Amino acid sequence: MQTLRIVIIEDEFIIAIDLKEMLEELGYTVCAIADSYEAGMQLAKKERPDLFLIDISINGKKNGIDLATELHKMQVPVIFISSHTEGIYIEAAKQTKPYGYLIKPFSKQDLFVTIEMAEGHIKNRSTNNLFLPMGKYKHSVALHDLQLVKANGNYVELKIGEKRVALRKNLKEFEAKLPDKHPFIRVHKSYLVNRHHINSFNQLELTLKDGSKVPIGRTYFNDIKASLVLV
């Protein structure tokens, strides 16, 4: 695997620079430094890093826990770096399912061990990519970003955020190319849907987290229920 690409979210400039130097000395790539929730969200979409290191106290109305909550929804790994040891912060941070929580001040060795412990999970995440033709090149797209696949004659249409990508394959051929333990479920003869993007469903249709509606085929309803954790 290539060196991990890391974003630092830290509002203390000197601390951010020191952290960047430590990471680079350890062989990691720091692709950006930012100090707010808004900048962090932009970097998650623009840089697509392997890992975020996030301080809890950052600039703006929203804090690092707010940012980590959104990154968790996007399946972006997070390690907290914070001086907060109070239970209220620890419990709130736990809800975002971080890959670690480093208490400031920490050593380079502490940083290295925490990232290395997380890297195995990140490696597993990074293998779940597809290379899709876009223009003259094939571009890597993470499976978790692919929301749905719709059959359209001899083509399939892939929905990746606001993008649409058409491939000259039928739905069965595309499904056969997916890796083992992929997150897609067949909900209709013409649709595959990423279960991580499902917000709600009934017997007739399901709604994705971005508000998109997808019809449910009558013969697929029981399979959908079996594929999701229902309470």
Summary of the structure (lengths in Angstrom):
residues: 231
radius of gyration: 19.8
end to end distance: 38.6
largest distance: 59.4
contacts: 669
relative contact order: 0.09
helix: 36%
strand: 33%
